[in-house]
Amino acid sequence: MRVAGLVVVAAACGGSQQAAHVARPEPSITVVDRGAEPRQRLRFEPTLHAPERMEMSMKVRTKAASTNTVLETGHGSADLPTVRIAVRLEVTALKPTGDAVVSFELEGVAVLDDVVEPKIRRLVEREVAAIKGLRGSRRMAPSGSLSEIVFDAPMATPSVHSQLSNAVVSIREASVVFPDAEIGIGATWQVTSQETSSSVTWNRIAKYRLKALAGTTATVDAEIVMHASSQELSVEPNATTTLTSATSNTTAELAIPLHGLVATGTSNGTSEINFSIVKKRLRIALSVLTETLSSTKPLPEAPGSQPP
């Protein structure tokens, strides 16, 4: 259960242990339709030392089914409680290239009173407690592309630190990247990339459409499709786990401030991951379905905070 990793995805959208770096091909950006006139290059130009706050809510549901060579079957489901976080973000440096160094700090985490099994709720509460005090930073290019993501979670266990490292991929993938071209309302473009997370290599195509542009706020519809082919995950003397196939689909609508850090919007994602597990003569086929609902919005300044 990667609750901690999910929360970090939210936090970093907005020192330190360096997250594990995985070499990957550079993303490919293709403009499909430049949209209507007038057109312009959309670039992020956040303000230096202008703190912002954001809130994200996330709800996750999972289902699992398994069969084995002796025709035994198993089924299970988990309805995780909604996790709500508050994050403070600030641009701490602007590079000559236009890149912004953005710091973030987890201000608060709450597990809501959804109707879920008490055992599952306690597990989520333990994982959430392990990321309290989390801080980090990342570098954002004018296009929105993210790099140099680092974090520090002083209360995290080694297991949670591992999950946070894997979540760096999702942090980077959660960003909207604008093309280096003049575009107008109705423009569409796609970003093709390859990422590795939790030892799984994914091929990803993100399709974007510029729905509206009001002042310096761009409203974007996004559809992100990911696919992973068969690949070995672990090989041990008595057990081998192979990913046989995996798919993921996410849709989102985001209102993105080009002079700020916090987008407002919602997203809905589903995934199916299939495994083959071999334990001596026993073979197990396992399928895991996951649904994720999330939303983000800016928060007002905290009471007692001083203006920059």
Contacts in CASP RR format, 6 or more apart in sequence:
PFRMAT RR
TARGET T0000
AUTHOR 0000-0000-0000
METHOD contacts of the structure
MODEL  1
MRVAGLVVVAAACGGSQQAAHVARPEPSITVVDRGAEPRQRLRFEPTLHA
PERMEMSMKVRTKAASTNTVLETGHGSADLPTVRIAVRLEVTALKPTGDA
VVSFELEGVAVLDDVVEPKIRRLVEREVAAIKGLRGSRRMAPSGSLSEIV
FDAPMATPSVHSQLSNAVVSIREASVVFPDAEIGIGATWQVTSQETSSSV
TWNRIAKYRLKALAGTTATVDAEIVMHASSQELSVEPNATTTLTSATSNT
TAELAIPLHGLVATGTSNGTSEINFSIVKKRLRIALSVLTETLSSTKPLP
EAPGSQPP
1 78 0 8 1.000
1 80 0 8 1.000
1 123 0 8 1.000
1 124 0 8 1.000
1 127 0 8 1.000
2 163 0 8 1.000
2 166 0 8 1.000
2 167 0 8 1.000
3 60 0 8 1.000
3 80 0 8 1.000
3 83 0 8 1.000
3 123 0 8 1.000
3 124 0 8 1.000
3 127 0 8 1.000
3 128 0 8 1.000
4 127 0 8 1.000
4 128 0 8 1.000
4 130 0 8 1.000
4 131 0 8 1.000
4 156 0 8 1.000
4 160 0 8 1.000
4 163 0 8 1.000
4 164 0 8 1.000
4 167 0 8 1.000
5 163 0 8 1.000
5 164 0 8 1.000
5 166 0 8 1.000
5 167 0 8 1.000
5 170 0 8 1.000
6 58 0 8 1.000
6 60 0 8 1.000
6 83 0 8 1.000
6 167 0 8 1.000
6 292 0 8 1.000
7 58 0 8 1.000
7 83 0 8 1.000
7 85 0 8 1.000
7 106 0 8 1.000
7 109 0 8 1.000
7 128 0 8 1.000
7 131 0 8 1.000
8 131 0 8 1.000
8 134 0 8 1.000
8 151 0 8 1.000
8 164 0 8 1.000
8 167 0 8 1.000
8 171 0 8 1.000
9 167 0 8 1.000
9 170 0 8 1.000
9 171 0 8 1.000
9 174 0 8 1.000
10 56 0 8 1.000
10 58 0 8 1.000
10 85 0 8 1.000
10 87 0 8 1.000
10 294 0 8 1.000
10 296 0 8 1.000
11 56 0 8 1.000
11 85 0 8 1.000
11 87 0 8 1.000
11 104 0 8 1.000
11 106 0 8 1.000
11 134 0 8 1.000
12 104 0 8 1.000
12 136 0 8 1.000
12 138 0 8 1.000
12 146 0 8 1.000
12 149 0 8 1.000
12 151 0 8 1.000
12 168 0 8 1.000
12 171 0 8 1.000
12 174 0 8 1.000
13 54 0 8 1.000
13 56 0 8 1.000
13 171 0 8 1.000
13 174 0 8 1.000
13 175 0 8 1.000
13 263 0 8 1.000
13 296 0 8 1.000
14 52 0 8 1.000
14 54 0 8 1.000
14 87 0 8 1.000
14 89 0 8 1.000
14 102 0 8 1.000
14 104 0 8 1.000
14 261 0 8 1.000
14 262 0 8 1.000
14 263 0 8 1.000
15 135 0 8 1.000
15 136 0 8 1.000
15 137 0 8 1.000
15 150 0 8 1.000
15 151 0 8 1.000
15 152 0 8 1.000
16 135 0 8 1.000
16 136 0 8 1.000
16 137 0 8 1.000
16 150 0 8 1.000
16 151 0 8 1.000
16 152 0 8 1.000
17 150 0 8 1.000
17 151 0 8 1.000
17 152 0 8 1.000
17 153 0 8 1.000
17 161 0 8 1.000
18 150 0 8 1.000
19 149 0 8 1.000
19 150 0 8 1.000
19 151 0 8 1.000
19 164 0 8 1.000
19 165 0 8 1.000
19 168 0 8 1.000
20 165 0 8 1.000
20 168 0 8 1.000
22 169 0 8 1.000
22 195 0 8 1.000
22 196 0 8 1.000
24 193 0 8 1.000
24 194 0 8 1.000
24 195 0 8 1.000
24 196 0 8 1.000
25 193 0 8 1.000
25 194 0 8 1.000
27 145 0 8 1.000
27 177 0 8 1.000
27 191 0 8 1.000
27 192 0 8 1.000
27 193 0 8 1.000
28 191 0 8 1.000
28 192 0 8 1.000
28 193 0 8 1.000
29 177 0 8 1.000
29 179 0 8 1.000
29 180 0 8 1.000
29 189 0 8 1.000
29 190 0 8 1.000
29 191 0 8 1.000
30 179 0 8 1.000
30 189 0 8 1.000
30 190 0 8 1.000
30 192 0 8 1.000
31 179 0 8 1.000
31 181 0 8 1.000
31 183 0 8 1.000
31 187 0 8 1.000
31 188 0 8 1.000
31 189 0 8 1.000
32 188 0 8 1.000
32 189 0 8 1.000
32 190 0 8 1.000
33 186 0 8 1.000
33 187 0 8 1.000
33 188 0 8 1.000
34 181 0 8 1.000
34 182 0 8 1.000
34 183 0 8 1.000
34 184 0 8 1.000
34 187 0 8 1.000
35 183 0 8 1.000
35 184 0 8 1.000
35 185 0 8 1.000
35 186 0 8 1.000
35 187 0 8 1.000
35 188 0 8 1.000
35 210 0 8 1.000
36 184 0 8 1.000
36 185 0 8 1.000
36 186 0 8 1.000
37 184 0 8 1.000
38 184 0 8 1.000
39 182 0 8 1.000
39 183 0 8 1.000
39 184 0 8 1.000
39 187 0 8 1.000
40 182 0 8 1.000
40 183 0 8 1.000
40 184 0 8 1.000
41 178 0 8 1.000
41 180 0 8 1.000
41 181 0 8 1.000
41 182 0 8 1.000
41 183 0 8 1.000
42 178 0 8 1.000
42 183 0 8 1.000
42 210 0 8 1.000
42 213 0 8 1.000
42 218 0 8 1.000
42 258 0 8 1.000
43 142 0 8 1.000
43 143 0 8 1.000
43 178 0 8 1.000
43 258 0 8 1.000
44 100 0 8 1.000
44 140 0 8 1.000
44 141 0 8 1.000
44 142 0 8 1.000
44 143 0 8 1.000
44 144 0 8 1.000
44 258 0 8 1.000
44 259 0 8 1.000
44 260 0 8 1.000
45 142 0 8 1.000
45 258 0 8 1.000
45 259 0 8 1.000
46 91 0 8 1.000
46 100 0 8 1.000
46 102 0 8 1.000
46 140 0 8 1.000
46 259 0 8 1.000
46 260 0 8 1.000
46 261 0 8 1.000
47 91 0 8 1.000
47 259 0 8 1.000
47 260 0 8 1.000
48 91 0 8 1.000
48 92 0 8 1.000
48 93 0 8 1.000
48 94 0 8 1.000
49 90 0 8 1.000
49 91 0 8 1.000
49 92 0 8 1.000
49 308 0 8 1.000
50 90 0 8 1.000
50 91 0 8 1.000
50 260 0 8 1.000
50 308 0 8 1.000
51 88 0 8 1.000
51 89 0 8 1.000
51 90 0 8 1.000
51 301 0 8 1.000
51 305 0 8 1.000
51 308 0 8 1.000
52 88 0 8 1.000
52 89 0 8 1.000
52 90 0 8 1.000
52 260 0 8 1.000
52 261 0 8 1.000
52 262 0 8 1.000
52 298 0 8 1.000
53 86 0 8 1.000
53 87 0 8 1.000
53 88 0 8 1.000
53 89 0 8 1.000
53 107 0 8 1.000
53 262 0 8 1.000
53 298 0 8 1.000
53 299 0 8 1.000
53 300 0 8 1.000
53 301 0 8 1.000
53 302 0 8 1.000
54 86 0 8 1.000
54 87 0 8 1.000
54 89 0 8 1.000
54 261 0 8 1.000
54 262 0 8 1.000
54 296 0 8 1.000
54 297 0 8 1.000
54 298 0 8 1.000
54 299 0 8 1.000
55 84 0 8 1.000
55 85 0 8 1.000
55 86 0 8 1.000
55 87 0 8 1.000
55 296 0 8 1.000
55 297 0 8 1.000
55 298 0 8 1.000
55 299 0 8 1.000
56 84 0 8 1.000
56 85 0 8 1.000
56 87 0 8 1.000
56 294 0 8 1.000
56 295 0 8 1.000
56 296 0 8 1.000
57 82 0 8 1.000
57 83 0 8 1.000
57 84 0 8 1.000
57 112 0 8 1.000
57 294 0 8 1.000
57 295 0 8 1.000
58 82 0 8 1.000
58 83 0 8 1.000
58 84 0 8 1.000
58 292 0 8 1.000
58 293 0 8 1.000
58 294 0 8 1.000
59 80 0 8 1.000
59 81 0 8 1.000
59 82 0 8 1.000
59 83 0 8 1.000
59 114 0 8 1.000
59 292 0 8 1.000
59 293 0 8 1.000
59 294 0 8 1.000
60 80 0 8 1.000
60 290 0 8 1.000
60 291 0 8 1.000
60 292 0 8 1.000
60 293 0 8 1.000
61 77 0 8 1.000
61 78 0 8 1.000
61 79 0 8 1.000
61 80 0 8 1.000
61 290 0 8 1.000
61 291 0 8 1.000
62 77 0 8 1.000
62 78 0 8 1.000
62 80 0 8 1.000
62 288 0 8 1.000
62 289 0 8 1.000
62 290 0 8 1.000
62 291 0 8 1.000
63 75 0 8 1.000
63 76 0 8 1.000
63 77 0 8 1.000
63 288 0 8 1.000
63 289 0 8 1.000
64 75 0 8 1.000
64 76 0 8 1.000
64 77 0 8 1.000
64 286 0 8 1.000
64 287 0 8 1.000
64 288 0 8 1.000
64 289 0 8 1.000
65 73 0 8 1.000
65 74 0 8 1.000
65 75 0 8 1.000
65 76 0 8 1.000
65 286 0 8 1.000
65 287 0 8 1.000
66 73 0 8 1.000
66 74 0 8 1.000
66 75 0 8 1.000
66 284 0 8 1.000
66 285 0 8 1.000
66 286 0 8 1.000
66 287 0 8 1.000
67 73 0 8 1.000
67 74 0 8 1.000
67 284 0 8 1.000
67 285 0 8 1.000
68 282 0 8 1.000
68 283 0 8 1.000
68 284 0 8 1.000
68 285 0 8 1.000
69 281 0 8 1.000
69 282 0 8 1.000
69 283 0 8 1.000
69 284 0 8 1.000
70 282 0 8 1.000
78 117 0 8 1.000
78 120 0 8 1.000
79 114 0 8 1.000
79 115 0 8 1.000
79 116 0 8 1.000
79 117 0 8 1.000
79 120 0 8 1.000
80 114 0 8 1.000
80 116 0 8 1.000
80 120 0 8 1.000
80 124 0 8 1.000
81 111 0 8 1.000
81 112 0 8 1.000
81 113 0 8 1.000
81 114 0 8 1.000
81 116 0 8 1.000
81 120 0 8 1.000
81 121 0 8 1.000
81 124 0 8 1.000
82 111 0 8 1.000
82 112 0 8 1.000
82 114 0 8 1.000
83 109 0 8 1.000
83 110 0 8 1.000
83 111 0 8 1.000
83 112 0 8 1.000
83 124 0 8 1.000
83 128 0 8 1.000
84 109 0 8 1.000
84 110 0 8 1.000
84 112 0 8 1.000
85 106 0 8 1.000
85 108 0 8 1.000
85 109 0 8 1.000
85 110 0 8 1.000
86 106 0 8 1.000
86 107 0 8 1.000
86 108 0 8 1.000
86 109 0 8 1.000
86 299 0 8 1.000
87 104 0 8 1.000
87 105 0 8 1.000
87 106 0 8 1.000
87 107 0 8 1.000
88 104 0 8 1.000
88 105 0 8 1.000
88 107 0 8 1.000
88 302 0 8 1.000
89 102 0 8 1.000
89 103 0 8 1.000
89 104 0 8 1.000
89 105 0 8 1.000
89 261 0 8 1.000
89 262 0 8 1.000
90 102 0 8 1.000
90 103 0 8 1.000
90 104 0 8 1.000
91 100 0 8 1.000
91 101 0 8 1.000
91 102 0 8 1.000
91 261 0 8 1.000
92 101 0 8 1.000
92 102 0 8 1.000
92 103 0 8 1.000
92 137 0 8 1.000
93 100 0 8 1.000
93 101 0 8 1.000
94 100 0 8 1.000
94 101 0 8 1.000
95 101 0 8 1.000
95 139 0 8 1.000
97 141 0 8 1.000
97 142 0 8 1.000
98 141 0 8 1.000
98 142 0 8 1.000
99 139 0 8 1.000
99 140 0 8 1.000
99 141 0 8 1.000
99 142 0 8 1.000
100 139 0 8 1.000
100 140 0 8 1.000
101 137 0 8 1.000
101 138 0 8 1.000
101 139 0 8 1.000
102 137 0 8 1.000
102 138 0 8 1.000
102 139 0 8 1.000
102 140 0 8 1.000
102 261 0 8 1.000
103 135 0 8 1.000
103 136 0 8 1.000
103 137 0 8 1.000
104 135 0 8 1.000
104 136 0 8 1.000
104 137 0 8 1.000
104 138 0 8 1.000
105 133 0 8 1.000
105 134 0 8 1.000
105 135 0 8 1.000
105 136 0 8 1.000
106 131 0 8 1.000
106 132 0 8 1.000
106 133 0 8 1.000
106 134 0 8 1.000
106 135 0 8 1.000
107 302 0 8 1.000
108 132 0 8 1.000
109 128 0 8 1.000
109 131 0 8 1.000
109 132 0 8 1.000
111 121 0 8 1.000
111 124 0 8 1.000
111 125 0 8 1.000
111 128 0 8 1.000
127 160 0 8 1.000
129 155 0 8 1.000
130 153 0 8 1.000
130 155 0 8 1.000
130 156 0 8 1.000
130 157 0 8 1.000
130 160 0 8 1.000
131 153 0 8 1.000
131 155 0 8 1.000
131 156 0 8 1.000
131 160 0 8 1.000
131 164 0 8 1.000
132 155 0 8 1.000
133 153 0 8 1.000
133 154 0 8 1.000
133 155 0 8 1.000
134 151 0 8 1.000
134 152 0 8 1.000
134 153 0 8 1.000
134 156 0 8 1.000
135 151 0 8 1.000
135 152 0 8 1.000
136 149 0 8 1.000
136 150 0 8 1.000
136 151 0 8 1.000
136 152 0 8 1.000
137 148 0 8 1.000
137 149 0 8 1.000
137 150 0 8 1.000
138 146 0 8 1.000
138 147 0 8 1.000
138 148 0 8 1.000
138 149 0 8 1.000
138 150 0 8 1.000
138 171 0 8 1.000
139 146 0 8 1.000
139 147 0 8 1.000
139 148 0 8 1.000
139 149 0 8 1.000
140 146 0 8 1.000
140 175 0 8 1.000
141 147 0 8 1.000
143 177 0 8 1.000
143 178 0 8 1.000
143 179 0 8 1.000
143 180 0 8 1.000
144 175 0 8 1.000
144 176 0 8 1.000
144 177 0 8 1.000
144 178 0 8 1.000
145 175 0 8 1.000
145 177 0 8 1.000
146 171 0 8 1.000
146 172 0 8 1.000
146 175 0 8 1.000
147 172 0 8 1.000
149 168 0 8 1.000
149 171 0 8 1.000
149 172 0 8 1.000
151 164 0 8 1.000
151 168 0 8 1.000
153 160 0 8 1.000
153 161 0 8 1.000
153 164 0 8 1.000
156 164 0 8 1.000
166 197 0 8 1.000
166 198 0 8 1.000
167 197 0 8 1.000
169 195 0 8 1.000
169 196 0 8 1.000
169 197 0 8 1.000
170 197 0 8 1.000
172 195 0 8 1.000
173 193 0 8 1.000
173 195 0 8 1.000
173 204 0 8 1.000
173 206 0 8 1.000
173 224 0 8 1.000
176 208 0 8 1.000
176 220 0 8 1.000
176 222 0 8 1.000
176 254 0 8 1.000
176 256 0 8 1.000
176 263 0 8 1.000
177 191 0 8 1.000
177 206 0 8 1.000
178 189 0 8 1.000
178 218 0 8 1.000
179 189 0 8 1.000
181 189 0 8 1.000
183 189 0 8 1.000
183 210 0 8 1.000
184 210 0 8 1.000
184 213 0 8 1.000
185 210 0 8 1.000
185 211 0 8 1.000
185 212 0 8 1.000
185 213 0 8 1.000
186 209 0 8 1.000
186 210 0 8 1.000
186 211 0 8 1.000
187 209 0 8 1.000
187 210 0 8 1.000
188 207 0 8 1.000
188 208 0 8 1.000
188 209 0 8 1.000
188 210 0 8 1.000
189 207 0 8 1.000
189 208 0 8 1.000
190 205 0 8 1.000
190 206 0 8 1.000
190 207 0 8 1.000
190 208 0 8 1.000
191 204 0 8 1.000
191 205 0 8 1.000
191 206 0 8 1.000
191 208 0 8 1.000
192 203 0 8 1.000
192 204 0 8 1.000
192 205 0 8 1.000
192 206 0 8 1.000
193 204 0 8 1.000
193 206 0 8 1.000
194 201 0 8 1.000
194 202 0 8 1.000
194 203 0 8 1.000
194 204 0 8 1.000
195 201 0 8 1.000
195 202 0 8 1.000
195 204 0 8 1.000
196 202 0 8 1.000
199 233 0 8 1.000
199 234 0 8 1.000
200 228 0 8 1.000
200 231 0 8 1.000
200 233 0 8 1.000
200 243 0 8 1.000
200 246 0 8 1.000
201 228 0 8 1.000
201 231 0 8 1.000
202 226 0 8 1.000
202 227 0 8 1.000
202 228 0 8 1.000
202 246 0 8 1.000
202 248 0 8 1.000
203 226 0 8 1.000
203 227 0 8 1.000
203 228 0 8 1.000
204 224 0 8 1.000
204 225 0 8 1.000
204 226 0 8 1.000
205 224 0 8 1.000
205 225 0 8 1.000
205 226 0 8 1.000
206 222 0 8 1.000
206 223 0 8 1.000
206 224 0 8 1.000
206 225 0 8 1.000
207 222 0 8 1.000
207 223 0 8 1.000
207 224 0 8 1.000
207 225 0 8 1.000
208 220 0 8 1.000
208 221 0 8 1.000
208 222 0 8 1.000
209 220 0 8 1.000
209 221 0 8 1.000
209 222 0 8 1.000
210 218 0 8 1.000
210 219 0 8 1.000
210 220 0 8 1.000
211 219 0 8 1.000
211 220 0 8 1.000
211 221 0 8 1.000
211 253 0 8 1.000
212 218 0 8 1.000
212 219 0 8 1.000
213 219 0 8 1.000
216 257 0 8 1.000
216 258 0 8 1.000
216 259 0 8 1.000
217 255 0 8 1.000
217 256 0 8 1.000
217 257 0 8 1.000
217 258 0 8 1.000
218 255 0 8 1.000
218 256 0 8 1.000
218 258 0 8 1.000
219 253 0 8 1.000
219 254 0 8 1.000
219 255 0 8 1.000
219 256 0 8 1.000
220 253 0 8 1.000
220 254 0 8 1.000
220 256 0 8 1.000
221 251 0 8 1.000
221 252 0 8 1.000
221 253 0 8 1.000
222 250 0 8 1.000
222 251 0 8 1.000
222 252 0 8 1.000
222 253 0 8 1.000
222 254 0 8 1.000
222 267 0 8 1.000
223 249 0 8 1.000
223 250 0 8 1.000
223 251 0 8 1.000
224 248 0 8 1.000
224 249 0 8 1.000
224 250 0 8 1.000
224 251 0 8 1.000
224 252 0 8 1.000
225 247 0 8 1.000
225 248 0 8 1.000
225 249 0 8 1.000
226 246 0 8 1.000
226 247 0 8 1.000
226 248 0 8 1.000
226 249 0 8 1.000
226 271 0 8 1.000
227 246 0 8 1.000
227 247 0 8 1.000
227 248 0 8 1.000
228 243 0 8 1.000
228 245 0 8 1.000
228 246 0 8 1.000
228 247 0 8 1.000
228 273 0 8 1.000
229 245 0 8 1.000
230 242 0 8 1.000
230 243 0 8 1.000
230 244 0 8 1.000
230 245 0 8 1.000
231 242 0 8 1.000
231 243 0 8 1.000
232 240 0 8 1.000
232 241 0 8 1.000
232 242 0 8 1.000
232 243 0 8 1.000
233 241 0 8 1.000
233 242 0 8 1.000
233 243 0 8 1.000
233 275 0 8 1.000
234 240 0 8 1.000
234 241 0 8 1.000
238 279 0 8 1.000
238 280 0 8 1.000
239 277 0 8 1.000
239 278 0 8 1.000
239 279 0 8 1.000
240 277 0 8 1.000
240 278 0 8 1.000
241 275 0 8 1.000
241 276 0 8 1.000
241 277 0 8 1.000
242 275 0 8 1.000
242 276 0 8 1.000
242 277 0 8 1.000
242 278 0 8 1.000
243 273 0 8 1.000
243 274 0 8 1.000
243 275 0 8 1.000
244 274 0 8 1.000
244 275 0 8 1.000
244 276 0 8 1.000
244 285 0 8 1.000
245 273 0 8 1.000
245 274 0 8 1.000
246 271 0 8 1.000
246 272 0 8 1.000
246 273 0 8 1.000
246 274 0 8 1.000
247 271 0 8 1.000
247 272 0 8 1.000
248 269 0 8 1.000
248 270 0 8 1.000
248 271 0 8 1.000
248 272 0 8 1.000
249 269 0 8 1.000
249 270 0 8 1.000
249 271 0 8 1.000
250 267 0 8 1.000
250 268 0 8 1.000
250 269 0 8 1.000
250 270 0 8 1.000
250 292 0 8 1.000
251 267 0 8 1.000
251 268 0 8 1.000
251 269 0 8 1.000
252 265 0 8 1.000
252 266 0 8 1.000
252 267 0 8 1.000
252 268 0 8 1.000
253 265 0 8 1.000
253 266 0 8 1.000
253 267 0 8 1.000
254 263 0 8 1.000
254 264 0 8 1.000
254 265 0 8 1.000
254 296 0 8 1.000
255 263 0 8 1.000
255 264 0 8 1.000
255 265 0 8 1.000
256 263 0 8 1.000
257 263 0 8 1.000
262 296 0 8 1.000
262 297 0 8 1.000
262 298 0 8 1.000
263 296 0 8 1.000
264 296 0 8 1.000
264 297 0 8 1.000
264 298 0 8 1.000
265 295 0 8 1.000
265 296 0 8 1.000
265 297 0 8 1.000
266 293 0 8 1.000
266 294 0 8 1.000
266 295 0 8 1.000
267 292 0 8 1.000
267 293 0 8 1.000
267 294 0 8 1.000
267 295 0 8 1.000
268 291 0 8 1.000
268 292 0 8 1.000
268 293 0 8 1.000
269 291 0 8 1.000
269 292 0 8 1.000
269 293 0 8 1.000
270 289 0 8 1.000
270 290 0 8 1.000
270 291 0 8 1.000
270 292 0 8 1.000
271 289 0 8 1.000
271 290 0 8 1.000
271 292 0 8 1.000
272 287 0 8 1.000
272 288 0 8 1.000
272 289 0 8 1.000
272 290 0 8 1.000
273 287 0 8 1.000
273 288 0 8 1.000
273 290 0 8 1.000
274 285 0 8 1.000
274 286 0 8 1.000
274 287 0 8 1.000
274 288 0 8 1.000
275 284 0 8 1.000
275 285 0 8 1.000
275 286 0 8 1.000
275 287 0 8 1.000
275 288 0 8 1.000
276 283 0 8 1.000
276 284 0 8 1.000
276 285 0 8 1.000
276 286 0 8 1.000
277 283 0 8 1.000
277 284 0 8 1.000
277 285 0 8 1.000
277 286 0 8 1.000
278 284 0 8 1.000
301 307 0 8 1.000
END
